[in-house]
Amino acid sequence: MPNIVASDIVSFSHCKRRLWYDYNPPADIEPSEPDPFDVLIQDLGLAHEQSVLERLGRGAELEEANSVEHTQDLMADKTPVIYQAQLRDQTNGLFGKPDFLILQDGDTYQAADAKLSRSLKKEIGIQIAFYRRLLGNDLPGIAYLGDGETKAVGDKFDGPLDDFISEAQQVLSEADPPDVRYGNSKCLACPYYEICEPAFQAAEELSLLYGLDSRSVPGLEAHGIRMISDLAAADTDSIPDIPYLKEGKKQRAVLQARAWKTGEIAKLNDILLPEGTWVHFDIEANPQTPAGFQHVYLWGFLKPPYGLDDFEYVWTDRLEDDRDGWLRFLDLVDAYRAQWPDLKLVHFASFERDQIGAYAKRYAMEDHSTVTWLLDATEGPLYDIRKAVTQNLVLPLPGYGLKNICKHPDLVNFQWENDESGSQWSVVQYFEFLNTDNDEKKQALKDDILTYNRDDVRATRALEEWLRRL
């Protein structure tokens, strides 16, 4: 029976094949440099764990365990708080290291973990249920979340835990990696992407196609459509209704397959862009704040006539300036509205609108006149240019992100000044900005972030021009 470690739940939640490769690493995979954003998250997670450790250690005896046997000795001695405990179930092949074991009523230990997440995700619940299983008692586990909340984990996750253990042991007992479907965002973030992706491409795996729900693939395969080529050659009317691929989605799936094969664009409808004076709008936000909310540290704009010098922004040096940055953003929007009564604030995807709504709620400004105008779905200025793409075009792309569309040489062909820049990159730079006392380095980091944000709004401007040419 293969041994299962509680931390395996993280890999398993992403992909069963990822778990298999964790235990059977490919010989020909090149070790990669740690992703800076992943390193930042790990560091923040450790800092959060240390803050919980300090809190638990106040007024209570606390000991750090260094082995399974040492943990057992500390538990026998009724140590109030055991840090980095190690628990093993030799019979069932289970091992786990809960961050904390907390003695309750002088008799029974309660498992607890510090998690940077702001919510009790399923994999967190299963992991804490794993520790409860190792302890063998009915006390609920505890999750100390990144926003300061404490969540209890009772028997709700016992069933999913049983499923995980059974499936993970089955996966690890196999000589070959399990069959899985492709998922663009999931696979791009996987350390084994370079191993799996060429095989997906060679097999013309249907789940490579943007917008095709992987849950519909078995239904397509059951009707003889096993490859992208099969779907590209299919008559839409000949495809029966199958789960997750109803009538309205069939044509899109066939056209996406043809775009994958030919590299050509399919046009579904005429592209009707709203009239008005367009100001392109993009924000950068830190999702890892002690306050538990997104801190928008940069509100960026590209105004007419859209040159390099027409980039304007609102910047906040620190979380304490969050409200001030929000108010300055509203003032700048008001100035644009006064200058251009037909203003359109053009952004890509829903993040900007979502954050305006979140800020209005945070500072009890839902009834503020500028806010209500911004968020008015009919008369407001906000316009998501991504919808002009997804509703009207089928592109030969695996994903419809801004960089997917704009960097493609046969589409918009706009290139960012720093090819490594991105939203996660921006967060890493901002944390470096916060944590350095060197004024020269601080300014250089800020300039790099501003350049990236300026390129984002220049990219949406380039996308606008490309759409108008179409």
N, C-alpha and C positions, 0 to 999 in steps of 0.2 A: 504494500500500500504506500503510494507516494506521500511524503511529508508535505504538509501545507503550513505556510507561515501567514500570520495575520496580514502582513503588508502585501501579500500576493493579491489581496482584494483590489488594490489600486490598479495593477496591471490588468487583472481579469475584467475590471469594470470598463476598461478601454477596449480590450480585444482578447479573446481566448488564445489566439496565436501569439500575441505578445507575451502572455504568461508562459507558453510553451518555450519560446525562445529565451526567456529569462533563465530557464533551467537547462536549455540546450542551445547555448549561444553559437551562432554561425561562425565557422572558422574564418571565413573570408570577409567579415565585416570590419571595416576600419574604425578604430576608436575615434570618436568625435569629441571636439572641445565641448565642455559643458555649456549649455545655453545660458546666457547672462540673465535672462528673465527667470529661468528655473532656479538659478543660483540665488537670485534675489528673493524668490518665494521661499526657498529653503531657509535662508538667513532670517527672513521675517517670521517664519514658522518657529525657528529655534528661539528667537527673541520672545515670541508669544508664549512658548513653553516655559521659558525662564521666568516670565512675569507671573504665570500661574504657579510655578514652583515657589517663588518668593511669597506669594499670597498664602499658599498652603503651609509654608514653613513657619509662618508667624504664629507663635504660641503653641506649636506642636513639634514633637520630636520627629525628625525626618532623616531617613537613611537612604543612600543610593545602593542598589543591588548590583552585583557583578556576575551573577550566574543563577541558574535555576536553583541550585542547592542553597546559595546564599539567600535567595528570595524566600525559600522555605524556612530557613532559620529565622529570618526577620519576621515572617508571619507567625512562627511559633512563639517568638518573643513579644508578639502583639505590638510591634512598632507602629506608631500612629499613622505615619505616611511613608510609603516605600516608593522611591523614585526609580524609574527605569527597571521595573520588575521584569523577571523572565519566568514564563509559565510554560509547562510542557505537558501534553497528554500523549504519553508514549504509545498507548494502546491504539488510539485513533490517528496517530501521526500528525498532531497539531502543536504548533509553537507560536507564542506571541509575546510581545514586549509592550504592555500598556505603559503609558507615561507615568501613571500614578496608581497605587493601591491605597485606598483610604479606609482606615479602620472605623467601623460603625458599631456603636453600642458595646464597645470593648470586646467584640467577639467575631464579627464577620467583615470581610474586606469587600470594598466596592471599587470596581475598575473605573478609571477616568482617563481621558485623552484630551490634550490641547490641540485644537484644530483651527487653522487660520480662516477656514471657510466662515461665511456669514450665515449659513443655513445648515440644517442637519441633512446632508445629502445621503442618498441611499447607501453608498459605499462606506460612509462614516458610521451609519447605524449598524451595518453588517460587521464592521471591524470591531466595534464596541461589544456587539453581541458575541463575537468570537471570544473576546476576553471574558465575558460573563460565563460562556461555556467552559472555558479553562478553569475558572474559579469554582464552578459547580454550585452556585447559589442563586437565589431568586432576586437579589438586590438589583435594582436598575443601575445601568452604567451611567456615566456622566460625560458629556461633551462640553468642554470649555471653548466656545466659539470665538472667532476673531473680533466680533463686535462687542464682546463683553457678556453676551448672553450665555446662560448655562442650560443645556438641554438634557433631560433624562431619557435614557434608552432602556425601555422595558422589553417585554417579550414580542413586541411587534415585528422585530427583525429576526426572530428565531427561524421562521420558515424560509426567508431568503438566505439565511446563513446555511441551513441544511442544503438548499439548492446549490449554493456556491461550493461548499465542501465536496458534494457529490460530483458536480461538473468539473471542478478543478482537478480532483483526483483522477477522473476519467481522462481529461486532457493530458495530464502528466504521465499517464500510464501508456500513452500511445507512442509508437516509434517515430511517427511523422507528425509534422505540425497540422493542426486542424484546418479544415476548409472554413474560410470566413469571407465576408463581403467587404468591398472597398468603401471607405468613407473619407472624403477629401480632407476635412479638417482633422479628423481623428488620425488618419494615416500620416499626414504631413508632420504631425507632432511626435510620431513614434520613432524610437531609435532604430527600428528594423525596417524603416521605409524603403531603403535602398535594396533590401532583400526581396520584399514583397511586390513592390510597384512594377518592376519589369515583368514579373509573372502575370500580374493582373492585365498589363498591356498586351502581352503576347496572347493571352487567352481571350482578349476582348471582353473582359468581365463586364457585364451589364451595369453593375453598380458604380462603374467609373463615370457614368453619365450624370451630369448635373441635373438635379431636380427629379431624378427617378428614385423613388423610395425603395430602398433595398428590400423591404418586405414584399414588394410586388414581384421581385425577380423570380422566386420559385413558381409563381403563377405563370409568368412568361415562359419559363423553361418547360413547364408542363404542357405548353401548347407549341413546343418546337422552336421557340425563340431563345436560343442559348447563348448567342454572341451578339455584339454590337452590330456586326454585319447583317445578321438575321433581322434585327429590329430595323435597321436602315432600309432593308429591302421589303419590309412588310407593308401591306396595305392597311391603313388605319382601321378601315371598316371590318377587316378580317380578324382584328384582335378582340377577343371577347372581354367582357367586364371581368376583371379580377380584383382581388382586394388591393387597395391602395393605388389602383390605376383605373379610375373610372373614365367615363366618356370624355370629359373635358381635358384630361391629361394625356390621352393617347397620342393625339397629333403632336403635342409638344415633345413627347418621348421619342417618336419616330424622327422628327426634325432634329432633335438633339443628337441622335445616333448618326444621321446623315452629316450633320456639321462635324462630328468627331471624325468621320471617314474622309470628308472632302476638304475640311478646313474653311468651308464657306459659311457665310451668314444667311440665315433665313429671316425674312421680314414678315411678321404676323399681322401688323396693322400699320397705318400711317402714324408717324411720330408727331404728336401734337404737344409742343412745349408751351407752357403758360407765358403770356405776354407780361411785360413789365421790365423794370430795371433790375438786372440780376446782380446780386452780391453773393459771392460764394463763401460758404461758412463751414468751419470745421473746428472741433474742439479736441483737446487732449486732457485726459482725466487720470487721476490716481485712484485705483479701486481698493488699495490696501491702506486705508486710513484707520487710526485708532478709534475714530468716531463711528466707523462702520458704514460710511456712505462714500460715494464717489466724489472726490474733490476735483473739480475742473480747474486746472491751473493755467489753462491757456484757451482763450476764445479767439479764434483767428478768422480774418475776413479778407477777401480779395474784391475790391470795388472797381468800378469803371475808372480808367480805360484798361484795367487788368494788366498793367505792367508790373515789373518787380517792385517798384516803389509804391505800388498801390495796395500793398499788404498792410493791414492794420490789425492790432490785437489788444486784448486785455490779459495781463499776466498777474499771477499772485505768487509771491515768494514762499508762502507757507500756508498751512491749513487755517491758522488763525485769521488770515485775510480772506477766507472763503466768501463771507457775506459781502465784503467790500468789492471783491472781484465780480460777483453776481450783479451788484448794483451798477458798477461801471459798465458791465455788459449791457444792461438795460438802457443806460444813458446813451451808449454808442448806437444801439438799435434805434432809439428815439431820434438821434441826430440823422441817421440814414433815412428814416421815415420822413423827416421834415424836408430833407434834400430831394428825396425821390418818393413822392406819394404812391407810386406804382411799384414799390419795392418788392422784390422776391428774394428771400434768403434761401439759397440753394445749397443743400447738403446731400451726402450720400448715405443711404440707409437711415435707420430710425433713431440712432443713438443721440443725436443732437436734440431732437424733439423730446425724447424720453428724459434727458437731463434737464431741459427747461422745465418740464412738468415736475421733476423731482425737486428742483431748487425752489420752485414756487410753493410746493408743499412744505419743504424744510423751513422756509422763512415766512410761512403763513401769508403768502402773497398771491393766492389763487385768483383773487378778485382785482388785482392790480391791472389797470387798463392796458398797459403794454403786454402783460402776460396773457390776458384774455385774447388780445388781438393776435399775438404770436401763435397761440394754440387753437385758434378758431380753424376748424377743419375745412370750412367753406371759403371764408373771406381772408384768412390769415396769410402771411407772407411765406411761411415755411413750405419748401418744395423739395421732395425726395427724388433726386434725379435718377437714382437706381431704378425706380419704378418705370421710368421711361425706357430703360433697357429690358428689364425682365418681362414687362407687359407687351413689348412690341418686337423684340428681337430674340433669335436663338443664335448663340455664338459658339464657336468651336473651342470651348473652355471647360476645364474641370470644375471651376467655381466662378461666381459672378461678383467677386470682391473688386474694390476700386483698382488695386494693383493688377489683378488678373486682366481686367479690361484695358486699363490705360497703358500698361507696359508692353502689351502684345504688339509686335512690330507690324502686323497686318491689320490692326485695329486702330486704336487711338495713337499708339506709339509715343507716349509721353514717358520720360525717364526721370526718376528722382535723383537729386544731386548726390545723396548718400544712399547707395543701393542697399545698405544694411538697415536703414531706418524703417520704422513701423510703430504700431501702437504700443507693443510690449517694449520695444527698444526705447521709446519715448519715456515710459515709466522708469526704466532702469536709469536713463540719463537724469531724470528728475530727482530720483533718490540720491544719485551722486551729487547733484546740485545742492540738495538739502544737507548733505553730510560732509561737505567740504568747507573749510574756513579760508581757503585760498581764493581771494577775490578774482584773480586772473583766470583760474580754472573754472570758477563759478560762472563767469561771464561767457567763457568758451562753451560750457555745457548749455547755457541758456541759448546762445546763438545757434548751436546745433539743433536744438529742439525747435526753435523758431524757423530755421531753414526747412526742417521737415514739415512743419505745419503749413508753411507757405507753399511748399511743393504739393501738399494735399489739395489746397484750394486751387492752385494752378492746374492740378490734374482734373478737378471737376470742371474747371473752365475749358480745358482741352477736350474733355468728354462732351461738354455742351456743344462746342464747335463741330466735333465729329458727328454728333447726332443731327445737327442742323444740315450738314453736308449730305447725310443720308436722306 
